[in-house]
């Protein structure tokens, strides 16, 4: 297979990133709960609270 043919075949498998409009969680009842920017910020803040630097080992 020539390189040009391979590139054309690969291009057909690439999905359009602009088609993605959001994300959602699915609860136990199957309802979709949209993920908001606030939810992401809250999760990151919680992770920052839990993070700690590893202790230096004594040499």
CHARMM-style PDB file with segment names, atoms N, HN, CA, C and O in Angstrom:
ATOM      1  N   UNK     1       0.851  -1.169   0.000  1.00  0.00      PROA
ATOM      2  CA  UNK     1       0.000   0.000   0.000  1.00  0.00      PROA
ATOM      3  C   UNK     1       0.899   1.235   0.000  1.00  0.00      PROA
ATOM      4  O   UNK     1       1.865   1.302   0.759  1.00  0.00      PROA
ATOM      5  N   UNK     2       0.591   2.176  -0.821  1.00  0.00      PROA
ATOM      6  HN  UNK     2      -0.194   2.121  -1.438  1.00  0.00      PROA
ATOM      7  CA  UNK     2       1.400   3.378  -0.905  1.00  0.00      PROA
ATOM      8  C   UNK     2       1.086   4.294   0.273  1.00  0.00      PROA
ATOM      9  O   UNK     2       0.021   4.203   0.883  1.00  0.00      PROA
ATOM     10  N   UNK     3       2.032   5.176   0.580  1.00  0.00      PROA
ATOM     11  HN  UNK     3       2.898   5.249   0.084  1.00  0.00      PROA
ATOM     12  CA  UNK     3       1.874   6.082   1.723  1.00  0.00      PROA
ATOM     13  C   UNK     3       0.643   6.963   1.552  1.00  0.00      PROA
ATOM     14  O   UNK     3      -0.082   7.197   2.520  1.00  0.00      PROA
ATOM     15  N   UNK     4       0.395   7.449   0.354  1.00  0.00      PROA
ATOM     16  HN  UNK     4       0.984   7.258  -0.431  1.00  0.00      PROA
ATOM     17  CA  UNK     4      -0.777   8.304   0.114  1.00  0.00      PROA
ATOM     18  C   UNK     4      -2.061   7.547   0.420  1.00  0.00      PROA
ATOM     19  O   UNK     4      -2.974   8.102   1.031  1.00  0.00      PROA
ATOM     20  N   UNK     5      -2.144   6.301   0.009  1.00  0.00      PROA
ATOM     21  HN  UNK     5      -1.403   5.849  -0.488  1.00  0.00      PROA
ATOM     22  CA  UNK     5      -3.336   5.495   0.283  1.00  0.00      PROA
ATOM     23  C   UNK     5      -3.501   5.261   1.776  1.00  0.00      PROA
ATOM     24  O   UNK     5      -4.619   5.295   2.291  1.00  0.00      PROA
ATOM     25  N   UNK     6      -2.385   5.022   2.478  1.00  0.00      PROA
ATOM     26  HN  UNK     6      -1.477   4.995   2.059  1.00  0.00      PROA
ATOM     27  CA  UNK     6      -2.450   4.804   3.920  1.00  0.00      PROA
ATOM     28  C   UNK     6      -2.945   6.064   4.624  1.00  0.00      PROA
ATOM     29  O   UNK     6      -3.765   5.983   5.539  1.00  0.00      PROA
ATOM     30  N   UNK     7      -2.449   7.231   4.202  1.00  0.00      PROA
ATOM     31  HN  UNK     7      -1.783   7.297   3.459  1.00  0.00      PROA
ATOM     32  CA  UNK     7      -2.884   8.478   4.826  1.00  0.00      PROA
ATOM     33  C   UNK     7      -4.368   8.719   4.614  1.00  0.00      PROA
ATOM     34  O   UNK     7      -5.057   9.170   5.529  1.00  0.00      PROA
ATOM     35  N   UNK     8      -4.871   8.424   3.420  1.00  0.00      PROA
ATOM     36  HN  UNK     8      -4.311   8.058   2.677  1.00  0.00      PROA
ATOM     37  CA  UNK     8      -6.295   8.591   3.154  1.00  0.00      PROA
ATOM     38  C   UNK     8      -7.112   7.654   4.025  1.00  0.00      PROA
ATOM     39  O   UNK     8      -8.156   8.044   4.549  1.00  0.00      PROA
ATOM     40  N   UNK     9      -6.652   6.436   4.184  1.00  0.00      PROA
ATOM     41  HN  UNK     9      -5.803   6.119   3.759  1.00  0.00      PROA
ATOM     42  CA  UNK     9      -7.370   5.467   5.018  1.00  0.00      PROA
ATOM     43  C   UNK     9      -7.380   5.925   6.477  1.00  0.00      PROA
ATOM     44  O   UNK     9      -8.401   5.811   7.155  1.00  0.00      PROA
ATOM     45  N   UNK    10      -6.253   6.440   6.960  1.00  0.00      PROA
ATOM     46  HN  UNK    10      -5.423   6.532   6.410  1.00  0.00      PROA
ATOM     47  CA  UNK    10      -6.172   6.916   8.343  1.00  0.00      PROA
ATOM     48  C   UNK    10      -7.071   8.133   8.549  1.00  0.00      PROA
ATOM     49  O   UNK    10      -7.713   8.249   9.593  1.00  0.00      PROA
ATOM     50  N   UNK    11      -7.129   9.041   7.574  1.00  0.00      PROA
ATOM     51  HN  UNK    11      -6.608   8.947   6.726  1.00  0.00      PROA
ATOM     52  CA  UNK    11      -7.971  10.229   7.695  1.00  0.00      PROA
ATOM     53  C   UNK    11      -9.435   9.864   7.865  1.00  0.00      PROA
ATOM     54  O   UNK    11     -10.167  10.574   8.555  1.00  0.00      PROA
ATOM     55  N   UNK    12      -9.876   8.786   7.261  1.00  0.00      PROA
ATOM     56  HN  UNK    12      -9.282   8.209   6.701  1.00  0.00      PROA
ATOM     57  CA  UNK    12     -11.270   8.362   7.382  1.00  0.00      PROA
ATOM     58  C   UNK    12     -11.605   7.868   8.780  1.00  0.00      PROA
ATOM     59  O   UNK    12     -12.775   7.861   9.161  1.00  0.00      PROA
ATOM     60  N   UNK    13     -10.607   7.454   9.554  1.00  0.00      PROA
ATOM     61  HN  UNK    13      -9.656   7.460   9.245  1.00  0.00      PROA
ATOM     62  CA  UNK    13     -10.832   6.925  10.899  1.00  0.00      PROA
ATOM     63  C   UNK    13     -10.763   8.000  11.977  1.00  0.00      PROA
ATOM     64  O   UNK    13     -11.066   7.724  13.138  1.00  0.00      PROA
ATOM     65  N   UNK    14     -10.373   9.212  11.617  1.00  0.00      PROA
ATOM     66  HN  UNK    14     -10.127   9.436  10.674  1.00  0.00      PROA
ATOM     67  CA  UNK    14     -10.243  10.291  12.599  1.00  0.00      PROA
ATOM     68  C   UNK    14     -11.616  10.912  12.812  1.00  0.00      PROA
ATOM     69  O   UNK    14     -12.318  11.239  11.855  1.00  0.00      PROA
ATOM     70  N   UNK    15     -11.992  11.071  14.091  1.00  0.00      PROA
ATOM     71  HN  UNK    15     -11.421  10.805  14.868  1.00  0.00      PROA
ATOM     72  CA  UNK    15     -13.285  11.676  14.370  1.00  0.00      PROA
ATOM     73  C   UNK    15     -13.132  13.184  14.517  1.00  0.00      PROA
ATOM     74  O   UNK    15     -12.037  13.683  14.777  1.00  0.00      PROA
ATOM     75  N   UNK    16     -14.215  13.890  14.352  1.00  0.00      PROA
ATOM     76  HN  UNK    16     -15.104  13.485  14.140  1.00  0.00      PROA
ATOM     77  CA  UNK    16     -14.225  15.349  14.407  1.00  0.00      PROA
ATOM     78  C   UNK    16     -14.248  15.802  15.856  1.00  0.00      PROA
ATOM     79  O   UNK    16     -15.235  15.575  16.556  1.00  0.00      PROA
ATOM     80  N   UNK    17     -13.177  16.441  16.319  1.00  0.00      PROA
ATOM     81  HN  UNK    17     -12.376  16.626  15.750  1.00  0.00      PROA
ATOM     82  CA  UNK    17     -13.113  16.913  17.700  1.00  0.00      PROA
ATOM     83  C   UNK    17     -14.111  18.035  17.962  1.00  0.00      PROA
ATOM     84  O   UNK    17     -14.518  18.241  19.105  1.00  0.00      PROA
ATOM     85  N   UNK    18     -14.507  18.757  16.931  1.00  0.00      PROA
ATOM     86  HN  UNK    18     -14.176  18.590  16.002  1.00  0.00      PROA
ATOM     87  CA  UNK    18     -15.452  19.847  17.105  1.00  0.00      PROA
ATOM     88  C   UNK    18     -16.869  19.331  17.336  1.00  0.00      PROA
ATOM     89  O   UNK    18     -17.742  20.114  17.710  1.00  0.00      PROA
ATOM     90  N   UNK    19     -17.122  18.069  17.131  1.00  0.00      PROA
ATOM     91  HN  UNK    19     -16.413  17.433  16.827  1.00  0.00      PROA
ATOM     92  CA  UNK    19     -18.450  17.497  17.323  1.00  0.00      PROA
ATOM     93  C   UNK    19     -18.732  17.186  18.787  1.00  0.00      PROA
ATOM     94  O   UNK    19     -19.872  16.880  19.135  1.00  0.00      PROA
ATOM     95  N   UNK    20     -17.735  17.257  19.642  1.00  0.00      PROA
ATOM     96  HN  UNK    20     -16.809  17.505  19.359  1.00  0.00      PROA
ATOM     97  CA  UNK    20     -17.913  16.955  21.063  1.00  0.00      PROA
ATOM     98  C   UNK    20     -18.425  18.202  21.775  1.00  0.00      PROA
ATOM     99  O   UNK    20     -17.783  19.251  21.723  1.00  0.00      PROA
ATOM    100  N   UNK    21     -19.582  18.097  22.442  1.00  0.00      PROA
ATOM    101  HN  UNK    21     -20.103  17.245  22.484  1.00  0.00      PROA
ATOM    102  CA  UNK    21     -20.187  19.266  23.061  1.00  0.00      PROA
ATOM    103  C   UNK    21     -20.252  19.201  24.585  1.00  0.00      PROA
ATOM    104  O   UNK    21     -20.681  20.171  25.210  1.00  0.00      PROA
ATOM    105  N   UNK    22     -19.852  18.123  25.190  1.00  0.00      PROA
ATOM    106  HN  UNK    22     -19.503  17.335  24.683  1.00  0.00      PROA
ATOM    107  CA  UNK    22     -19.912  18.035  26.627  1.00  0.00      PROA
ATOM    108  C   UNK    22     -19.814  16.602  27.103  1.00  0.00      PROA
ATOM    109  O   UNK    22     -19.601  15.675  26.321  1.00  0.00      PROA
ATOM    110  N   UNK    23     -19.974  16.445  28.404  1.00  0.00      PROA
ATOM    111  HN  UNK    23     -20.146  17.198  29.039  1.00  0.00      PROA
ATOM    112  CA  UNK    23     -19.892  15.113  28.997  1.00  0.00      PROA
ATOM    113  C   UNK    23     -20.936  15.017  30.112  1.00  0.00      PROA
ATOM    114  O   UNK    23     -21.436  16.027  30.607  1.00  0.00      PROA
ATOM    115  N   UNK    24     -21.244  13.797  30.486  1.00  0.00      PROA
ATOM    116  HN  UNK    24     -20.838  12.976  30.084  1.00  0.00      PROA
ATOM    117  CA  UNK    24     -22.240  13.586  31.532  1.00  0.00      PROA
ATOM    118  C   UNK    24     -21.899  12.338  32.323  1.00  0.00      PROA
ATOM    119  O   UNK    24     -21.242  11.420  31.833  1.00  0.00      PROA
ATOM    120  N   UNK    25     -22.362  12.334  33.555  1.00  0.00      PROA
ATOM    121  HN  UNK    25     -22.896  13.080  33.954  1.00  0.00      PROA
ATOM    122  CA  UNK    25     -22.310  11.144  34.401  1.00  0.00      PROA
ATOM    123  C   UNK    25     -23.664  10.466  34.287  1.00  0.00      PROA
ATOM    124  O   UNK    25     -24.672  11.131  34.047  1.00  0.00      PROA
ATOM    125  N   UNK    26     -23.699   9.166  34.454  1.00  0.00      PROA
ATOM    126  HN  UNK    26     -22.880   8.626  34.648  1.00  0.00      PROA
ATOM    127  CA  UNK    26     -24.964   8.436  34.434  1.00  0.00      PROA
ATOM    128  C   UNK    26     -25.181   7.873  35.833  1.00  0.00      PROA
ATOM    129  O   UNK    26     -24.350   7.122  36.345  1.00  0.00      PROA
ATOM    130  N   UNK    27     -26.312   8.243  36.453  1.00  0.00      PROA
ATOM    131  HN  UNK    27     -26.987   8.853  36.038  1.00  0.00      PROA
ATOM    132  CA  UNK    27     -26.576   7.765  37.808  1.00  0.00      PROA
ATOM    133  C   UNK    27     -27.194   6.369  37.781  1.00  0.00      PROA
ATOM    134  O   UNK    27     -27.365   5.779  36.714  1.00  0.00      PROA
ATOM    135  N   UNK    28     -27.526   5.847  38.954  1.00  0.00      PROA
ATOM    136  HN  UNK    28     -27.387   6.326  39.821  1.00  0.00      PROA
ATOM    137  CA  UNK    28     -28.028   4.485  39.073  1.00  0.00      PROA
ATOM    138  C   UNK    28     -29.346   4.266  38.329  1.00  0.00      PROA
ATOM    139  O   UNK    28     -29.653   3.148  37.917  1.00  0.00      PROA
ATOM    140  N   UNK    29     -30.117   5.331  38.160  1.00  0.00      PROA
ATOM    141  HN  UNK    29     -29.868   6.240  38.494  1.00  0.00      PROA
ATOM    142  CA  UNK    29     -31.393   5.222  37.464  1.00  0.00      PROA
ATOM    143  C   UNK    29     -31.250   5.452  35.959  1.00  0.00      PROA
ATOM    144  O   UNK    29     -32.244   5.444  35.233  1.00  0.00      PROA
ATOM    145  N   UNK    30     -30.030   5.656  35.496  1.00  0.00      PROA
ATOM    146  HN  UNK    30     -29.223   5.663  36.086  1.00  0.00      PROA
ATOM    147  CA  UNK    30     -29.793   5.862  34.076  1.00  0.00      PROA
ATOM    148  C   UNK    30     -29.947   7.288  33.610  1.00  0.00      PROA
ATOM    149  O   UNK    30     -29.895   7.558  32.410  1.00  0.00      PROA
ATOM    150  N   UNK    31     -30.137   8.211  34.542  1.00  0.00      PROA
ATOM    151  HN  UNK    31     -30.179   7.992  35.517  1.00  0.00      PROA
ATOM    152  CA  UNK    31     -30.263   9.620  34.166  1.00  0.00      PROA
ATOM    153  C   UNK    31     -28.891  10.217  33.915  1.00  0.00      PROA
ATOM    154  O   UNK    31     -27.933   9.924  34.631  1.00  0.00      PROA
ATOM    155  N   UNK    32     -28.804  11.055  32.895  1.00  0.00      PROA
ATOM    156  HN  UNK    32     -29.582  11.293  32.314  1.00  0.00      PROA
ATOM    157  CA  UNK    32     -27.546  11.735  32.588  1.00  0.00      PROA
ATOM    158  C   UNK    32     -27.474  13.036  33.367  1.00  0.00      PROA
ATOM    159  O   UNK    32     -28.416  13.828  33.364  1.00  0.00      PROA
ATOM    160  N   UNK    33     -26.344  13.249  34.037  1.00  0.00      PROA
ATOM    161  HN  UNK    33     -25.578  12.605  34.040  1.00  0.00      PROA
ATOM    162  CA  UNK    33     -26.094  14.476  34.782  1.00  0.00      PROA
ATOM    163  C   UNK    33     -24.935  15.183  34.092  1.00  0.00      PROA
ATOM    164  O   UNK    33     -23.805  14.696  34.130  1.00  0.00      PROA
ATOM    165  N   UNK    34     -25.203  16.330  33.460  1.00  0.00      PROA
ATOM    166  HN  UNK    34     -26.121  16.725  33.429  1.00  0.00      PROA
ATOM    167  CA  UNK    34     -24.128  17.029  32.743  1.00  0.00      PROA
ATOM    168  C   UNK    34     -22.991  17.414  33.689  1.00  0.00      PROA
ATOM    169  O   UNK    34     -23.232  17.852  34.813  1.00  0.00      PROA
ATOM    170  N   UNK    35     -21.772  17.250  33.232  1.00  0.00      PROA
ATOM    171  HN  UNK    35     -21.576  16.894  32.318  1.00  0.00      PROA
ATOM    172  CA  UNK    35     -20.596  17.659  33.993  1.00  0.00      PROA
ATOM    173  C   UNK    35     -20.360  19.126  33.700  1.00  0.00      PROA
ATOM    174  O   UNK    35     -20.193  19.526  32.548  1.00  0.00      PROA
ATOM    175  N   UNK    36     -20.348  19.925  34.760  1.00  0.00      PROA
ATOM    176  HN  UNK    36     -20.484  19.600  35.696  1.00  0.00      PROA
ATOM    177  CA  UNK    36     -20.183  21.368  34.602  1.00  0.00      PROA
ATOM    178  C   UNK    36     -18.758  21.782  34.954  1.00  0.00      PROA
ATOM    179  O   UNK    36     -18.007  21.023  35.566  1.00  0.00      PROA
ATOM    180  N   UNK    37     -18.407  22.982  34.561  1.00  0.00      PROA
ATOM    181  HN  UNK    37     -19.017  23.599  34.064  1.00  0.00      PROA
ATOM    182  CA  UNK    37     -17.094  23.522  34.909  1.00  0.00      PROA
ATOM    183  C   UNK    37     -16.940  23.599  36.420  1.00  0.00      PROA
ATOM    184  O   UNK    37     -15.861  23.328  36.946  1.00  0.00      PROA
ATOM    185  N   UNK    38     -18.005  23.963  37.123  1.00  0.00      PROA
ATOM    186  HN  UNK    38     -18.882  24.183  36.695  1.00  0.00      PROA
ATOM    187  CA  UNK    38     -17.963  24.049  38.579  1.00  0.00      PROA
ATOM    188  C   UNK    38     -17.644  22.689  39.202  1.00  0.00      PROA
ATOM    189  O   UNK    38     -16.883  22.614  40.166  1.00  0.00      PROA
ATOM    190  N   UNK    39     -18.217  21.622  38.660  1.00  0.00      PROA
ATOM    191  HN  UNK    39     -18.836  21.683  37.876  1.00  0.00      PROA
ATOM    192  CA  UNK    39     -17.940  20.274  39.162  1.00  0.00      PROA
ATOM    193  C   UNK    39     -16.461  19.930  38.992  1.00  0.00      PROA
ATOM    194  O   UNK    39     -15.851  19.343  39.885  1.00  0.00      PROA
ATOM    195  N   UNK    40     -15.896  20.290  37.863  1.00  0.00      PROA
ATOM    196  HN  UNK    40     -16.392  20.767  37.137  1.00  0.00      PROA
ATOM    197  CA  UNK    40     -14.486  20.003  37.605  1.00  0.00      PROA
ATOM    198  C   UNK    40     -13.593  20.814  38.542  1.00  0.00      PROA
ATOM    199  O   UNK    40     -12.626  20.286  39.091  1.00  0.00      PROA
ATOM    200  N   UNK    41     -13.917  22.099  38.727  1.00  0.00      PROA
ATOM    201  HN  UNK    41     -14.703  22.528  38.282  1.00  0.00      PROA
ATOM    202  CA  UNK    41     -13.135  22.949  39.629  1.00  0.00      PROA
ATOM    203  C   UNK    41     -13.202  22.416  41.050  1.00  0.00      PROA
ATOM    204  O   UNK    41     -12.184  22.356  41.739  1.00  0.00      PROA
ATOM    205  N   UNK    42     -14.403  22.025  41.499  1.00  0.00      PROA
ATOM    206  HN  UNK    42     -15.230  22.074  40.940  1.00  0.00      PROA
ATOM    207  CA  UNK    42     -14.559  21.474  42.854  1.00  0.00      PROA
ATOM    208  C   UNK    42     -13.734  20.196  43.028  1.00  0.00      PROA
ATOM    209  O   UNK    42     -13.099  20.001  44.064  1.00  0.00      PROA
ATOM    210  N   UNK    43     -13.745  19.332  42.018  1.00  0.00      PROA
ATOM    211  HN  UNK    43     -14.261  19.490  41.176  1.00  0.00      PROA
ATOM    212  CA  UNK    43     -12.975  18.086  42.090  1.00  0.00      PROA
ATOM    213  C   UNK    43     -11.479  18.384  42.147  1.00  0.00      PROA
ATOM    214  O   UNK    43     -10.751  17.755  42.914  1.00  0.00      PROA
ATOM    215  N   UNK    44     -11.023  19.329  41.347  1.00  0.00      PROA
ATOM    216  HN  UNK    44     -11.615  19.840  40.723  1.00  0.00      PROA
ATOM    217  CA  UNK    44      -9.599  19.694  41.363  1.00  0.00      PROA
ATOM    218  C   UNK    44      -9.212  20.307  42.702  1.00  0.00      PROA
ATOM    219  O   UNK    44      -8.142  20.016  43.236  1.00  0.00      PROA
ATOM    220  N   UNK    45     -10.085  21.158  43.247  1.00  0.00      PROA
ATOM    221  HN  UNK    45     -10.954  21.395  42.813  1.00  0.00      PROA
ATOM    222  CA  UNK    45      -9.809  21.757  44.567  1.00  0.00      PROA
ATOM    223  C   UNK    45      -9.700  20.678  45.636  1.00  0.00      PROA
ATOM    224  O   UNK    45      -8.820  20.741  46.493  1.00  0.00      PROA
ATOM    225  N   UNK    46     -10.581  19.699  45.592  1.00  0.00      PROA
ATOM    226  HN  UNK    46     -11.296  19.648  44.895  1.00  0.00      PROA
ATOM    227  CA  UNK    46     -10.541  18.598  46.567  1.00  0.00      PROA
ATOM    228  C   UNK    46      -9.241  17.809  46.439  1.00  0.00      PROA
ATOM    229  O   UNK    46      -8.637  17.438  47.445  1.00  0.00      PROA
ATOM    230  N   UNK    47      -8.818  17.557  45.226  1.00  0.00      PROA
ATOM    231  HN  UNK    47      -9.309  17.858  44.408  1.00  0.00      PROA
ATOM    232  CA  UNK    47      -7.555  16.846  45.013  1.00  0.00      PROA
ATOM    233  C   UNK    47      -6.373  17.654  45.535  1.00  0.00      PROA
ATOM    234  O   UNK    47      -5.435  17.093  46.101  1.00  0.00      PROA
ATOM    235  N   UNK    48      -6.418  18.960  45.346  1.00  0.00      PROA
ATOM    236  HN  UNK    48      -7.180  19.416  44.886  1.00  0.00      PROA
ATOM    237  CA  UNK    48      -5.334  19.815  45.847  1.00  0.00      PROA
ATOM    238  C   UNK    48      -5.262  19.755  47.378  1.00  0.00      PROA
ATOM    239  O   UNK    48      -4.169  19.780  47.944  1.00  0.00      PROA
ATOM    240  N   UNK    49      -6.412  19.678  48.047  1.00  0.00      PROA
ATOM    241  HN  UNK    49      -7.300  19.658  47.586  1.00  0.00      PROA
ATOM    242  CA  UNK    49      -6.438  19.573  49.509  1.00  0.00      PROA
ATOM    243  C   UNK    49      -5.816  18.261  49.978  1.00  0.00      PROA
ATOM    244  O   UNK    49      -5.154  18.218  51.014  1.00  0.00      PROA
ATOM    245  N   UNK    50      -6.030  17.199  49.216  1.00  0.00      PROA
ATOM    246  HN  UNK    50      -6.568  17.234  48.374  1.00  0.00      PROA
ATOM    247  CA  UNK    50      -5.550  15.875  49.615  1.00  0.00      PROA
ATOM    248  C   UNK    50      -4.097  15.631  49.259  1.00  0.00      PROA
ATOM    249  O   UNK    50      -3.466  14.728  49.810  1.00  0.00      PROA
ATOM    250  N   UNK    51      -3.553  16.433  48.335  1.00  0.00      PROA
ATOM    251  HN  UNK    51      -4.065  17.166  47.888  1.00  0.00      PROA
ATOM    252  CA  UNK    51      -2.195  16.214  47.864  1.00  0.00      PROA
ATOM    253  C   UNK    51      -1.187  16.605  48.942  1.00  0.00      PROA
ATOM    254  O   UNK    51      -1.377  17.581  49.667  1.00  0.00      PROA
ATOM    255  N   UNK    52      -0.125  15.832  49.031  1.00  0.00      PROA
ATOM    256  HN  UNK    52       0.029  15.039  48.442  1.00  0.00      PROA
ATOM    257  CA  UNK    52       0.997  16.186  49.896  1.00  0.00      PROA
ATOM    258  C   UNK    52       2.263  15.733  49.210  1.00  0.00      PROA
ATOM    259  O   UNK    52       2.273  14.730  48.496  1.00  0.00      PROA
ATOM    260  N   UNK    53       3.334  16.478  49.430  1.00  0.00      PROA
ATOM    261  HN  UNK    53       3.326  17.293  50.010  1.00  0.00      PROA
ATOM    262  CA  UNK    53       4.614  16.113  48.839  1.00  0.00      PROA
ATOM    263  C   UNK    53       5.202  14.939  49.603  1.00  0.00      PROA
ATOM    264  O   UNK    53       5.046  14.851  50.821  1.00  0.00      PROA
ATOM    265  N   UNK    54       5.872  14.040  48.903  1.00  0.00      PROA
ATOM    266  HN  UNK    54       5.999  14.111  47.914  1.00  0.00      PROA
ATOM    267  CA  UNK    54       6.500  12.899  49.580  1.00  0.00      PROA
ATOM    268  C   UNK    54       7.563  13.397  50.562  1.00  0.00      PROA
ATOM    269  O   UNK    54       8.251  14.388  50.314  1.00  0.00      PROA
ATOM    270  N   UNK    55       7.672  12.695  51.661  1.00  0.00      PROA
ATOM    271  HN  UNK    55       7.114  11.890  51.862  1.00  0.00      PROA
ATOM    272  CA  UNK    55       8.681  13.033  52.667  1.00  0.00      PROA
ATOM    273  C   UNK    55      10.061  12.656  52.122  1.00  0.00      PROA
ATOM    274  O   UNK    55      10.235  11.632  51.462  1.00  0.00      PROA
ATOM    275  N   UNK    56      11.031  13.519  52.424  1.00  0.00      PROA
ATOM    276  HN  UNK    56      10.890  14.351  52.960  1.00  0.00      PROA
ATOM    277  CA  UNK    56      12.411  13.192  52.052  1.00  0.00      PROA
ATOM    278  C   UNK    56      12.935  12.118  52.996  1.00  0.00      PROA
ATOM    279  O   UNK    56      12.808  12.226  54.215  1.00  0.00      PROA
ATOM    280  N   UNK    57      13.525  11.083  52.414  1.00  0.00      PROA
ATOM    281  HN  UNK    57      13.628  10.994  51.423  1.00  0.00      PROA
ATOM    282  CA  UNK    57      14.113  10.023  53.243  1.00  0.00      PROA
ATOM    283  C   UNK    57      15.469  10.477  53.760  1.00  0.00      PROA
ATOM    284  O   UNK    57      16.241  11.112  53.042  1.00  0.00      PROA
ATOM    285  N   UNK    58      15.747  10.147  55.003  1.00  0.00      PROA
ATOM    286  HN  UNK    58      15.120   9.631  55.586  1.00  0.00      PROA
ATOM    287  CA  UNK    58      17.050  10.488  55.579  1.00  0.00      PROA
ATOM    288  C   UNK    58      18.116   9.621  54.902  1.00  0.00      PROA
ATOM    289  O   UNK    58      17.946   8.414  54.731  1.00  0.00      PROA
ATOM    290  N   UNK    59      19.206  10.267  54.528  1.00  0.00      PROA
ATOM    291  HN  UNK    59      19.344  11.247  54.667  1.00  0.00      PROA
ATOM    292  CA  UNK    59      20.266   9.539  53.830  1.00  0.00      PROA
ATOM    293  C   UNK    59      21.108   8.756  54.786  1.00  0.00      PROA
ATOM    294  OT1 UNK    59      22.050   8.081  54.370  1.00  0.00      PROA
TER     295      UNK     59
END
